[in-house]
């Protein structure tokens, strides 16, 4: 007498019994082929996600304020008697903290003008004088 097994088959057992799966399992190196296929799909998905996650840089608010501060300071310094043409660069660290100031002025070869430029920048930016460097502008530089 033959006994019929009436237990429920697991999902894996059901999948193994599908005829097309049985044919695929007979192919040589099928695990290797499937692994390559899965890796290729994963790389495509990863590269697609990387392209979507690129953030276009937005103008930094601190940089905009910095440019405005540089422009305002430049105008103030150019109005000092004897300063002539002036260029200003302000470098900032975290929290918009001023790390250094460079002033290049055509009239800075005069020590009096150089000191007035230094004092004006110290006062306008409320920073220590050791953070400010004043240089003479090269001939022909505008």
Secondary structure by P-SEA (a helix, b strand, c coil): cbbbbcccccaaaaaaacaaaaaaaaccaaaaaaaaaaaaaaaaaaaaaaaaacccccccaaaaaaaaaaaaaaaaaaacccccbbbbbbbbcccccccbbbbbbcccccaaaaaaaaaaaaaaaccccccbbbbbbccccc
